[in-house]
Amino acid sequence: MPLGDLGSIGDTAFNDRTFYGALRKAIEFLHSARPELRILMLTPLHKDHSSYDVNFVNGAGHRLAEYEVAIKKIGVMYAIPVYDAFALSGITKINLEAYTLDGLHPNDAGYRRITRGLIPFIDAFTHQRSCSMSRYSCGATFIILRKNRVNAMPD
């Protein structure tokens, strides 16, 4: 998926067929439909699956790290906290075998490693000690915090 342009908050001329545009569309929908929700986002993990790794340049000319940066920029733009799993999980191309099932999907050890940093991050916004996560069609992970419970953005 092409990255597209970040644009400015409040503009409506973004292309939702780009990463920035699809992510902005999802966030603006949530902010409009449920302004009371508290949203948190996560960056993707390192990966090495089917020849697609952190060094792979996709058909749109981008590497995974560029999408990680885009998610953080969107977080700043919309005042949404972003957990940088790409940088903070400790999971890299070198140790993927120990923490993933297939170079992409975390195994039990991978989830334990991710949640060591993620739970304190979530605790900064809620007293809940568990949550579920879901991936939105644009590839970003959202955690939506509600009063007394934590839910994920439905697919």
DSSP file (Angstrom, degrees, kcal/mol; ACC not computed):
  #  RESIDUE AA STRUCTURE BP1 BP2  ACC     N-H-->O    O-->H-N    N-H-->O    O-->H-N    TCO  KAPPA ALPHA  PHI   PSI    X-CA   Y-CA   Z-CA
    1    1 A M              0   0    0      0, 0.0    17,-0.1     0, 0.0    59,-0.1   0.000 360.0 360.0 360.0 131.9    0.0    0.0    0.0
    2    2 A P        -     0   0    0      0, 0.0    17,-3.0     0, 0.0    18,-0.2  -0.364 360.0-133.4 -63.7 147.5    1.4    3.4   -0.9
    3    3 A L        -     0   0    0     15,-0.2    17,-2.5    57,-0.2    18,-0.3   0.909  36.2-172.4 -68.5 -42.5    2.1    5.7    2.2
    4    4 A G        -     0   0    0     15,-0.2     2,-0.4    16,-0.1    -1,-0.2  -0.461  36.6 -46.8  78.4-157.3    0.5    8.7    0.7
    5    5 A D        -     0   0    0      1,-0.1    10,-0.2    -2,-0.1    13,-0.1  -0.908  34.8-138.6-117.4 142.0    0.7   12.1    2.4
    6    6 A L        +     0   0    0     -2,-0.4    -1,-0.1     1,-0.1     2,-0.1   0.923  40.9 179.2 -61.9 -46.1    0.2   12.9    6.1
    7    7 A G        -     0   0    0     -3,-0.1     2,-0.4     2,-0.0    -1,-0.1  -0.349  34.1 -61.7  74.0-159.2   -1.7   16.1    5.4
    8    8 A S    >   -     0   0    0     -2,-0.1     3,-2.0    69,-0.0     2,-0.1  -0.949  51.2 -97.3-127.7 145.8   -3.2   18.3    8.1
    9    9 A I  T 3  S+     0   0    0     -2,-0.4     3,-0.1     1,-0.3    -2,-0.0  -0.379 110.8  26.6 -60.9 136.1   -5.7   17.5   10.8
   10   10 A G  T 3  S+     0   0    0      1,-0.4    -1,-0.3    -2,-0.1     2,-0.1   0.118  89.9 119.0  96.4 -21.2   -9.1   18.8    9.6
   11   11 A D    <   -     0   0    0     -3,-2.0    -1,-0.4     1,-0.1     3,-0.2  -0.504  46.6-162.8 -75.8 151.8   -8.4   18.6    5.9
   12   12 A T        +     0   0    0     -2,-0.1    -1,-0.1     1,-0.1    -3,-0.0   0.237  66.8  91.5-116.7  11.2  -10.8   16.2    4.0
   13   13 A A        +     0   0    0      2,-0.1     2,-0.2     0, 0.0    -1,-0.1   0.080  54.9 127.2 -97.6  24.0   -8.8   15.8    0.9
   14   14 A F        -     0   0    0     -3,-0.2     2,-0.7     7,-0.1    -8,-0.1  -0.536  61.8-121.3 -84.7 152.5   -6.8   12.7    2.0
   15   15 A N    >   -     0   0    0     -2,-0.2     3,-1.6   -10,-0.2     6,-0.5  -0.808  14.7-160.9 -94.5 111.0   -6.8    9.5   -0.2
   16   16 A D  T 3  S+     0   0    0     -2,-0.7    -1,-0.1     5,-0.3    -2,-0.0   0.377  85.7  73.1 -77.5   8.1   -8.1    6.6    1.8
   17   17 A R  T 3  S+     0   0    0      4,-0.0    -1,-0.3     5,-0.0     2,-0.3   0.254  90.5  72.4 -98.3   9.6   -6.4    4.2   -0.6
   18   18 A T  S <> S-     0   0    0     -3,-1.6     4,-3.0   -17,-0.1     5,-0.3  -0.779  95.1-110.8-114.3 165.0   -3.1    5.1    0.9
   19   19 A F  H  > S+     0   0    0    -17,-3.0     4,-2.5    -2,-0.3     5,-0.3   0.957 118.1  44.7 -60.6 -52.2   -1.7    4.1    4.4
   20   20 A Y  H  > S+     0   0    0    -17,-2.5     4,-2.7     1,-0.2     5,-0.2   0.939 116.6  46.8 -57.1 -47.5   -2.0    7.6    5.8
   21   21 A G  H  > S+     0   0    0     -6,-0.5     4,-2.5   -18,-0.3    -5,-0.3   0.900 112.5  47.8 -64.9 -42.3   -5.4    8.2    4.3
   22   22 A A  H  X S+     0   0    0     -4,-3.0     4,-2.1    -7,-0.3    -1,-0.2   0.907 114.5  47.0 -65.6 -41.1   -6.9    4.8    5.4
   23   23 A L  H  X S+     0   0    0     -4,-2.5     4,-2.4    -5,-0.3    -2,-0.2   0.912 112.7  49.0 -67.0 -42.1   -5.5    5.3    9.0
   24   24 A R  H  X S+     0   0    0     -4,-2.7     4,-3.0    -5,-0.3     5,-0.3   0.906 109.7  52.6 -62.4 -41.1   -6.9    8.8    9.1
   25   25 A K  H  X S+     0   0    0     -4,-2.5     4,-2.1    -5,-0.2    -2,-0.2   0.927 110.5  47.3 -61.0 -44.9  -10.3    7.7    7.9
   26   26 A A  H  X S+     0   0    0     -4,-2.1     4,-2.3     2,-0.2    -2,-0.2   0.926 115.1  45.4 -62.3 -45.7  -10.4    5.0   10.6
   27   27 A I  H  X S+     0   0    0     -4,-2.4     4,-3.0     1,-0.2     5,-0.2   0.927 113.0  48.9 -66.0 -45.2   -9.4    7.4   13.3
   28   28 A E  H  X S+     0   0    0     -4,-3.0     4,-2.1     2,-0.2     5,-0.2   0.864 109.9  52.9 -65.4 -33.9  -11.7   10.2   12.2
   29   29 A F  H  X S+     0   0    0     -4,-2.1     4,-3.2    -5,-0.3     5,-0.3   0.954 112.3  44.7 -61.7 -49.1  -14.6    7.7   12.0
   30   30 A L  H  X S+     0   0    0     -4,-2.3     4,-2.6     1,-0.2     7,-0.2   0.922 113.6  49.5 -62.0 -44.5  -13.9    6.6   15.6
   31   31 A H  H  < S+     0   0    0     -4,-3.0    -1,-0.2     1,-0.2    -2,-0.2   0.860 117.6  41.3 -64.0 -35.1  -13.5   10.2   16.8
   32   32 A S  H  < S+     0   0    0     -4,-2.1    -2,-0.2    -5,-0.2    -1,-0.2   0.924 120.9  39.7 -77.3 -45.9  -16.8   11.2   15.2
   33   33 A A  H  < S+     0   0    0     -4,-3.2    -2,-0.2     1,-0.2    -3,-0.2   0.860 135.6  14.9 -73.9 -36.2  -18.8    8.2   16.1
   34   34 A R    ><  +     0   0    0     -4,-2.6     3,-2.1    -5,-0.3    -1,-0.2  -0.562  64.4 170.1-140.7  70.8  -17.6    7.7   19.6
   35   35 A P  T 3  S+     0   0    0      0, 0.0    -1,-0.1     0, 0.0    -4,-0.1   0.692  76.0  65.2 -61.5 -17.7  -15.7   10.8   20.8
   36   36 A E  T 3  S+     0   0    0      2,-0.1     2,-0.1    -5,-0.0    -5,-0.1   0.633  80.0 104.3 -79.7 -12.5  -15.6    9.4   24.4
   37   37 A L    <   -     0   0    0     -3,-2.1     2,-0.6    -7,-0.2   109,-0.2  -0.391  64.6-142.3 -70.9 145.2  -13.3    6.5   23.4
   38   38 A R  E     -A  145   0A   0    107,-2.2   107,-4.0    -2,-0.1     2,-0.4  -0.951  21.4-158.4-105.4 121.8   -9.6    6.6   24.2
   39   39 A I  E     -A  144   0A   0     -2,-0.6     2,-0.3   105,-0.2   105,-0.2  -0.829  12.7-175.4-106.4 137.9   -7.6    5.1   21.4
   40   40 A L  E     -A  143   0A   0    103,-3.1   103,-3.0    -2,-0.4     2,-0.3  -0.951  10.9-156.7-122.4 149.1   -4.1    3.7   21.6
   41   41 A M  E     -Ab 142  82A   0     40,-2.4    42,-3.4    -2,-0.3     2,-0.4  -0.902   2.7-152.2-125.4 157.4   -2.1    2.5   18.6
   42   42 A L  E     -Ab 141  83A   0     99,-1.7    99,-1.0    -2,-0.3    42,-0.2  -0.957  14.7-131.0-124.1 144.1    0.8    0.0   18.2
   43   43 A T        -     0   0    0     40,-2.2    42,-0.3    -2,-0.4    25,-0.1  -0.539  40.1 -94.0 -83.1 161.1    3.4   -0.1   15.5
   44   44 A P        -     0   0    0      0, 0.0     2,-0.2     0, 0.0    -1,-0.1  -0.270  38.0-114.7 -70.9 162.7    4.1   -3.4   13.8
   45   45 A L        -     0   0    0      1,-0.1    41,-0.2    59,-0.1    47,-0.1  -0.476  38.7 -86.9 -86.2 164.4    6.8   -5.8   14.9
   46   46 A H        -     0   0    0     45,-0.6     2,-0.3    39,-0.2    -1,-0.1  -0.379  56.6-173.0 -60.9 153.6    9.8   -6.8   12.9
   47   47 A K        -     0   0    0     -3,-0.1     7,-0.8    -2,-0.0    57,-0.2  -0.988  33.0-173.5-151.7 159.3    9.1   -9.7   10.6
   48   48 A D  E     +E   53   0B   0     55,-2.7     2,-0.4    -2,-0.3     5,-0.3  -0.651  36.0 141.1-153.9  89.5   10.6  -12.1    8.2
   49   49 A H  E >  S-E   52   0B   0      3,-2.4     3,-1.9    -2,-0.2    54,-0.1  -0.994  70.5 -10.1-141.2 126.3    7.9  -14.1    6.4
   50   50 A S  T 3  S-     0   0    0     -2,-0.4    -1,-0.1     1,-0.3     3,-0.1   0.901 129.3 -52.0  52.8  46.8    7.7  -15.3    2.8
   51   51 A S  T 3  S+     0   0    0      1,-0.2     2,-0.7    -3,-0.0    -1,-0.3   0.550 113.9 120.6  67.9   9.4   10.7  -13.1    1.8
   52   52 A Y  E <   +E   49   0B   0     -3,-1.9    -3,-2.4     4,-0.1     2,-0.2  -0.898  34.7 143.9-105.8 107.0    9.0  -10.1    3.4
   53   53 A D  E >   -E   48   0B   0     -2,-0.7     3,-1.4    -5,-0.3    11,-0.4  -0.652  67.3 -77.1-130.0-172.5   11.3   -8.7    6.2
   54   54 A V  T 3  S+     0   0    0     -7,-0.8    11,-0.5     1,-0.3    10,-0.2   0.697 130.0  48.8 -64.8 -18.2   12.3   -5.3    7.6
   55   55 A N  T 3  S+     0   0    0      8,-0.1    -1,-0.3     9,-0.1     2,-0.1   0.540  85.2 113.7 -96.0  -8.8   14.6   -4.7    4.6
   56   56 A F    <   -     0   0    0     -3,-1.4     2,-0.6     1,-0.1     8,-0.4  -0.402  58.3-146.1 -67.4 134.5   12.0   -5.6    2.0
   57   57 A V        -     0   0    0      6,-0.1     6,-0.2    -2,-0.1    -1,-0.1  -0.917  20.9-142.0-101.2 119.0   10.8   -2.8   -0.3
   58   58 A N    >   -     0   0    0      4,-2.8     3,-2.3    -2,-0.6    -1,-0.0  -0.071  32.1 -87.9 -75.3 178.6    7.2   -3.4   -1.2
   59   59 A G  T 3  S+     0   0    0      1,-0.3    -1,-0.1     2,-0.1    -2,-0.0   0.707 128.7  55.5 -61.0 -21.5    5.5   -2.7   -4.6
   60   60 A A  T 3  S-     0   0    0      2,-0.2    -1,-0.3   -59,-0.1   -57,-0.2   0.429 121.8-106.3 -91.1   0.2    4.9    0.9   -3.5
   61   61 A G  S <  S+     0   0    0     -3,-2.3     2,-0.3     1,-0.3    -2,-0.1   0.709  77.9 123.5  87.7  21.5    8.6    1.5   -2.8
   62   62 A H        -     0   0    0    -61,-0.1    -4,-2.8     3,-0.0    -1,-0.3  -0.867  49.5-142.3-121.9 151.0    8.4    1.4    1.0
   63   63 A R    >>  -     0   0    0     -2,-0.3     3,-1.2    -6,-0.2     4,-0.9  -0.667  34.8-106.2-100.1 161.6   10.0   -0.5    3.9
   64   64 A L  H >> S+     0   0    0     -8,-0.4     4,-1.8   -11,-0.4     3,-0.8   0.868 117.6  62.2 -54.6 -40.6    8.2   -1.6    7.1
   65   65 A A  H 3> S+     0   0    0    -11,-0.5     4,-2.2     1,-0.3    -1,-0.3   0.806  96.9  58.9 -59.5 -29.7   10.1    1.1    9.1
   66   66 A E  H <> S+     0   0    0     -3,-1.2     4,-1.9     2,-0.2    -1,-0.3   0.857 105.7  48.1 -68.3 -33.8    8.4    3.8    7.0
   67   67 A Y  H <X S+     0   0    0     -4,-0.9     4,-2.3    -3,-0.8    -2,-0.2   0.852 108.6  55.0 -72.4 -34.8    4.9    2.5    8.1
   68   68 A E  H  X S+     0   0    0     -4,-1.8     4,-1.8     2,-0.2    -2,-0.2   0.932 109.9  45.9 -61.1 -46.2    6.1    2.5   11.7
   69   69 A V  H  X S+     0   0    0     -4,-2.2     4,-2.3     1,-0.2    -2,-0.2   0.889 110.1  54.9 -63.6 -39.9    7.1    6.1   11.4
   70   70 A A  H  X S+     0   0    0     -4,-1.9     4,-2.4     1,-0.2    -2,-0.2   0.904 105.9  51.4 -61.6 -42.2    3.8    6.9    9.7
   71   71 A I  H  X S+     0   0    0     -4,-2.3     4,-2.2     1,-0.2    -1,-0.2   0.911 110.5  49.0 -62.2 -41.8    1.8    5.4   12.6
   72   72 A K  H  X S+     0   0    0     -4,-1.8     4,-2.1     2,-0.2    -1,-0.2   0.889 110.4  50.6 -66.0 -38.2    3.8    7.6   15.1
   73   73 A K  H  X S+     0   0    0     -4,-2.3     4,-2.5     2,-0.2    -2,-0.2   0.907 110.5  49.2 -65.0 -41.1    3.2   10.7   13.0
   74   74 A I  H  X S+     0   0    0     -4,-2.4     4,-2.4     2,-0.2     6,-0.2   0.904 108.1  55.1 -63.1 -40.8   -0.6   10.0   12.9
   75   75 A G  H  X>S+     0   0    0     -4,-2.2     5,-2.9     1,-0.2     4,-0.5   0.922 110.2  45.2 -58.0 -45.2   -0.5    9.5   16.6
   76   76 A V  H ><5S+     0   0    0     -4,-2.1     3,-0.9     3,-0.2    -1,-0.2   0.928 111.8  52.9 -63.1 -45.1    1.0   12.9   17.1
   77   77 A M  H 3<5S+     0   0    0     -4,-2.5    -2,-0.2     1,-0.2    -1,-0.2   0.886 120.3  31.5 -59.1 -41.5   -1.4   14.5   14.7
   78   78 A Y  H 3<5S-     0   0    0     -4,-2.4    -1,-0.2     2,-0.1    -2,-0.2   0.266 109.4-114.5-103.4  10.7   -4.5   13.1   16.5
   79   79 A A  T <<5 +     0   0    0     -3,-0.9    -3,-0.2    -4,-0.5    -4,-0.1   0.914  65.6 148.5  56.4  45.2   -3.1   13.1   20.0
   80   80 A I      < -     0   0    0     -5,-2.9    -1,-0.2    -6,-0.2   -40,-0.1  -0.952  49.7-122.4-111.7 123.0   -3.2    9.3   20.2
   81   81 A P        -     0   0    0      0, 0.0   -40,-2.4     0, 0.0     2,-0.5  -0.398  27.1-155.5 -63.2 139.3   -0.6    7.5   22.2
   82   82 A V  E     -b   41   0A   0    -42,-0.2     2,-0.7    -2,-0.1   -40,-0.2  -0.975   9.6-147.7-122.8 123.8    1.5    5.0   20.2
   83   83 A Y  E     -b   42   0A   0    -42,-3.4   -40,-2.2    -2,-0.5     2,-1.8  -0.818  17.5-142.4 -87.3 119.4    3.2    2.0   21.6
   84   84 A D    >>  +     0   0    0     -2,-0.7     4,-3.0     1,-0.2     3,-0.6  -0.548  32.9 164.5 -86.9  77.3    6.3    1.5   19.5
   85   85 A A  H 3> S+     0   0    0     -2,-1.8     4,-1.6   -42,-0.3     6,-0.4   0.805  72.1  65.1 -62.6 -29.7    6.4   -2.3   19.4
   86   86 A F  H 34 S+     0   0    0     -3,-0.2    -1,-0.2     1,-0.2   -40,-0.2   0.900 118.6  22.6 -58.7 -42.4    8.9   -2.1   16.5
   87   87 A A  H <4 S+     0   0    0     -3,-0.6    -2,-0.2     2,-0.1    -1,-0.2   0.752 130.2  41.2 -96.7 -28.5   11.5   -0.5   18.7
   88   88 A L  H  < S+     0   0    0     -4,-3.0    -3,-0.2     1,-0.1    -2,-0.2   0.608  93.1  75.5-103.0 -13.3   10.5   -1.5   22.2
   89   89 A S  S  < S-     0   0    0     -4,-1.6    -1,-0.1    -5,-0.3    -3,-0.1   0.782  87.3-134.0 -72.5 -25.1    9.4   -5.2   22.0
   90   90 A G        +     0   0    0      1,-0.3     2,-0.6    -5,-0.2    -1,-0.1   0.515  64.8 128.7  80.6   4.2   13.0   -6.5   21.7
   91   91 A I        +     0   0    0     -6,-0.4   -45,-0.6    19,-0.1    -1,-0.3  -0.847  30.9 161.0 -96.5 121.7   11.8   -8.7   18.9
   92   92 A T    >>  -     0   0    0     -2,-0.6     4,-0.7    -3,-0.1     3,-0.7  -0.777  57.2 -91.4-131.5 174.9   14.1   -8.4   15.8
   93   93 A K  T 34 S+     0   0    0     -2,-0.2     3,-0.4     1,-0.2     4,-0.3   0.820 123.0  59.8 -56.3 -31.3   14.9  -10.3   12.6
   94   94 A I  T 34 S+     0   0    0      1,-0.2    -1,-0.2     2,-0.1     3,-0.2   0.856 116.6  27.9 -69.3 -36.1   17.7  -11.9   14.6
   95   95 A N  T X> S+     0   0    0     -3,-0.7     4,-1.0     1,-0.1     3,-1.0   0.208  83.1 113.1-113.1  16.4   15.5  -13.5   17.2
   96   96 A L  H >X S+     0   0    0     -4,-0.7     4,-1.8    -3,-0.4     3,-0.6   0.852  71.9  62.3 -55.6 -37.3   12.2  -13.9   15.3
   97   97 A E  H 34 S+     0   0    0     -4,-0.3    -1,-0.2     1,-0.2    -2,-0.1   0.855 104.9  47.3 -60.3 -34.6   12.4  -17.7   15.5
   98   98 A A  H <4 S+     0   0    0     -3,-1.0    -1,-0.2     1,-0.2    -2,-0.2   0.754 122.5  33.4 -76.5 -24.5   12.3  -17.7   19.3
   99   99 A Y  H << S+     0   0    0     -4,-1.0     8,-1.8    -3,-0.6     2,-0.3   0.420 111.9  56.4-117.4   0.2    9.3  -15.3   19.4
  100  100 A T  B  <  -F  106   0C   0     -4,-1.8     8,-0.1     6,-0.3     9,-0.0  -0.923  63.8-138.3-131.9 159.7    7.1  -16.1   16.4
  101  101 A L  S    S-     0   0    0      4,-3.4    -1,-0.1    -2,-0.3    -4,-0.0   0.817 104.5  -0.1 -76.8 -33.7    5.4  -19.1   14.9
  102  102 A D  S    S-     0   0    0      3,-0.6    -1,-0.1    -6,-0.1    -5,-0.1   0.149 111.7 -81.8-148.1  19.4    6.4  -18.3   11.4
  103  103 A G  S    S+     0   0    0     -7,-0.3   -55,-2.7     2,-0.3    -6,-0.1   0.451 126.7  47.7  85.9   0.4    8.4  -15.1   11.3
  104  104 A L  S    S+     0   0    0      1,-0.3   -59,-0.1   -57,-0.2    -1,-0.1   0.577  95.9  60.5-134.8 -53.3    5.3  -13.0   11.5
  105  105 A H  S    S-     0   0    0      1,-0.1    -4,-3.4   -58,-0.0    -3,-0.6  -0.755  82.6-118.8 -93.8 125.9    2.8  -14.1   14.1
  106  106 A P  B     -F  100   0C   0      0, 0.0    -6,-0.3     0, 0.0     2,-0.1  -0.273  22.5-147.3 -61.3 144.6    4.0  -14.1   17.8
  107  107 A N     >  -     0   0    0     -8,-1.8     4,-2.7    -9,-0.0     5,-0.2  -0.324  43.7 -79.5 -93.4-172.8    4.0  -17.3   19.7
  108  108 A D  H  > S+     0   0    0      1,-0.2     4,-2.3     2,-0.2     5,-0.2   0.912 134.7  48.7 -58.0 -43.6    3.4  -17.5   23.4
  109  109 A A  H  > S+     0   0    0      1,-0.2     4,-2.3     2,-0.2    -1,-0.2   0.884 111.1  51.7 -63.5 -37.8    6.9  -16.3   24.3
  110  110 A G  H  > S+     0   0    0      2,-0.2     4,-2.6     1,-0.2    -2,-0.2   0.920 109.4  48.3 -64.9 -44.7    6.5  -13.5   21.8
  111  111 A Y  H  X S+     0   0    0     -4,-2.7     4,-2.7     1,-0.2    -2,-0.2   0.901 111.1  51.3 -63.5 -39.3    3.2  -12.3   23.3
  112  112 A R  H  X S+     0   0    0     -4,-2.3     4,-1.3    -5,-0.2    -2,-0.2   0.924 111.6  47.5 -61.4 -43.3    4.8  -12.5   26.8
  113  113 A R  H  X S+     0   0    0     -4,-2.3     4,-0.7     1,-0.2     3,-0.3   0.922 113.6  47.2 -64.6 -44.1    7.7  -10.4   25.6
  114  114 A I  H >X S+     0   0    0     -4,-2.6     4,-2.0     1,-0.2     3,-1.0   0.925 110.4  51.8 -62.4 -45.6    5.4   -7.8   23.9
  115  115 A T  H 3X S+     0   0    0     -4,-2.7     4,-2.4     1,-0.2    -1,-0.2   0.716  92.0  74.8 -71.6 -19.3    3.1   -7.5   26.9
  116  116 A R  H 3< S+     0   0    0     -4,-1.3    -1,-0.2    -3,-0.3    -2,-0.2   0.888 113.8  25.1 -57.1 -37.8    5.9   -6.8   29.3
  117  117 A G  H <X S+     0   0    0     -3,-1.0     4,-1.3    -4,-0.7    -2,-0.2   0.771 120.6  57.8 -93.4 -31.0    6.1   -3.3   27.8
  118  118 A L  H  X S+     0   0    0     -4,-2.0     4,-2.7     1,-0.2     5,-0.2   0.887  98.9  57.4 -71.3 -39.8    2.6   -3.0   26.6
  119  119 A I  H  X S+     0   0    0     -4,-2.4     4,-2.9     1,-0.2    -1,-0.2   0.936 108.0  45.8 -61.9 -47.5    0.8   -3.5   29.9
  120  120 A P  H  > S+     0   0    0      0, 0.0     4,-1.0     0, 0.0    -1,-0.2   0.884 112.0  53.9 -61.2 -34.3    2.6   -0.6   31.7
  121  121 A F  H >< S+     0   0    0     -4,-1.3     3,-0.5     2,-0.2     4,-0.3   0.935 112.4  42.8 -62.3 -46.2    1.9    1.5   28.6
  122  122 A I  H >X S+     0   0    0     -4,-2.7     3,-2.3     1,-0.2     4,-1.3   0.894 107.0  61.9 -66.1 -40.0   -1.9    0.6   28.8
  123  123 A D  H 3< S+     0   0    0     -4,-2.9    -1,-0.2     1,-0.3    -2,-0.2   0.757  90.4  68.6 -59.3 -24.2   -1.8    1.1   32.6
  124  124 A A  T << S+     0   0    0     -4,-1.0    -1,-0.3    -3,-0.5    -2,-0.2   0.725 113.3  29.6 -65.1 -19.0   -0.8    4.7   32.0
  125  125 A F  T <4 S+     0   0    0     -3,-2.3     2,-0.3     1,-0.3    -2,-0.2   0.541 131.1  12.9-116.6 -13.7   -4.4    5.2   30.6
  126  126 A T     <  -     0   0    0     -4,-1.3    -1,-0.3     2,-0.2    21,-0.0  -0.978  61.2-125.2-157.8 161.8   -6.5    2.7   32.5
  127  127 A H  S    S+     0   0    0     -2,-0.3    -4,-0.1    -3,-0.1     2,-0.1   0.357  72.6 119.0 -94.6   5.0   -6.3    0.4   35.5
  128  128 A Q        -     0   0    0     -6,-0.2    -2,-0.2     1,-0.1    -3,-0.1  -0.433  49.9-160.8 -68.2 144.9   -7.2   -2.6   33.3
  129  129 A R  S    S+     0   0    0     -2,-0.1     2,-0.3    -7,-0.0    -1,-0.1   0.347  70.2  45.4-109.0   3.6   -4.6   -5.4   33.3
  130  130 A S        +     0   0    0     -8,-0.1     2,-0.3   -11,-0.0    20,-0.1  -0.974  57.9 164.7-143.0 158.9   -5.8   -7.1   30.1
  131  131 A C        -     0   0    0     -2,-0.3     2,-0.3    18,-0.1    20,-0.1  -0.971  26.5-128.2-159.5 167.1   -6.9   -6.1   26.6
  132  132 A S        -     0   0    0     -2,-0.3     2,-0.3    18,-0.1    -2,-0.0  -0.927  20.9-153.2-121.8 155.1   -7.5   -7.5   23.2
  133  133 A M        -     0   0    0     -2,-0.3     2,-0.3    19,-0.1    19,-0.1  -0.896   9.4-173.6-125.8 154.6   -6.1   -6.1   20.0
  134  134 A S  E     -C  142   0A   0      8,-0.9     8,-1.4    -2,-0.3     2,-0.5  -0.990  23.0-122.4-145.0 152.5   -7.3   -6.2   16.4
  135  135 A R  E     -C  141   0A   0     -2,-0.3     6,-0.2     6,-0.2     2,-0.2  -0.819  22.6-142.8 -98.0 134.3   -5.9   -5.2   13.1
  136  136 A Y    >   -     0   0    0      4,-2.5     3,-2.8    -2,-0.5    19,-0.1  -0.533  33.8 -99.0 -88.8 161.6   -7.8   -2.7   11.0
  137  137 A S  T 3  S+     0   0    0      1,-0.3    -1,-0.1    -2,-0.2  -114,-0.1   0.727 122.2  60.2 -58.1 -23.5   -7.8   -3.1    7.2
  138  138 A C  T 3  S-     0   0    0   -116,-0.1    -1,-0.3     2,-0.1  -115,-0.1   0.520 119.7-107.8 -83.0  -3.3   -5.1   -0.5    6.8
  139  139 A G  S <  S+     0   0    0     -3,-2.8     2,-0.3     1,-0.3    -2,-0.1   0.418  77.7 125.6  97.6  -1.5   -2.7   -2.6    8.9
  140  140 A A        -     0   0    0     -4,-0.0    -4,-2.5   -97,-0.0     2,-0.5  -0.645  55.4-131.3 -90.4 149.5   -2.6   -0.6   12.1
  141  141 A T  E     -AC  42 135A   0    -99,-1.0   -99,-1.7    -2,-0.3     2,-0.4  -0.868  23.5-167.0-100.6 132.1   -3.4   -2.0   15.4
  142  142 A F  E     -AC  41 134A   0     -8,-1.4    -8,-0.9    -2,-0.5    11,-0.7  -0.917  13.0-166.0-116.5 142.6   -5.8   -0.1   17.6
  143  143 A I  E     -AD  40 152A   0   -103,-3.0  -103,-3.1    -2,-0.4     2,-0.6  -0.999  13.9-158.3-120.9 127.1   -6.6   -0.6   21.3
  144  144 A I  E     -AD  39 151A   0      7,-2.8     7,-2.8    -2,-0.5     2,-0.5  -0.924   3.2-154.7-111.6 121.6   -9.8    1.3   22.4
  145  145 A L  E     +AD  38 150A   0   -107,-4.0  -107,-2.2    -2,-0.6     2,-0.3  -0.823  15.2 177.9 -98.3 127.6  -10.1    2.1   26.0
  146  146 A R  E >   - D   0 149A   0      3,-2.7     3,-1.8    -2,-0.5     2,-0.2  -0.823  46.8 -74.8-118.7 163.3  -13.6    2.5   27.5
  147  147 A K  T 3  S-     0   0    0     -2,-0.3   -21,-0.0     1,-0.3     3,-0.0  -0.407 118.3  -2.2 -58.3 125.0  -14.6    3.2   31.0
  148  148 A N  T 3  S+     0   0    0     -2,-0.2     2,-0.3     1,-0.0    -1,-0.3   0.423 129.8  52.9  72.4   2.2  -14.2    0.0   33.0
  149  149 A R  E <   -D  146   0A   0     -3,-1.8    -3,-2.7   -21,-0.1     2,-0.5  -0.993  65.3-136.2-160.9 160.7  -13.1   -2.1   30.0
  150  150 A V  E     +D  145   0A   0     -2,-0.3     2,-0.3    -5,-0.2    -5,-0.2  -0.979  28.1 174.9-120.3 126.8  -10.6   -2.4   27.1
  151  151 A N  E     -D  144   0A   0     -7,-2.8    -7,-2.8    -2,-0.5     2,-0.3  -0.848  24.3-121.3-126.9 164.5  -11.8   -3.5   23.7
  152  152 A A  E     -D  143   0A   0     -2,-0.3    -9,-0.2    -9,-0.2   -19,-0.1  -0.729  34.2 -97.9-103.5 155.9  -10.3   -3.8   20.3
  153  153 A M        -     0   0    0    -11,-0.7   -11,-0.2    -2,-0.3    -1,-0.0  -0.590  48.5-119.1 -66.6 124.1  -11.3   -2.1   17.0
  154  154 A P              0   0    0      0, 0.0    -1,-0.1     0, 0.0   -20,-0.1  -0.350 360.0 360.0 -67.3 148.4  -13.4   -4.6   15.2
  155  155 A D              0   0    0    -19,-0.1   -18,-0.1   -18,-0.0    -2,-0.1   0.490 360.0 360.0 -68.8 360.0  -12.1   -5.8   11.8
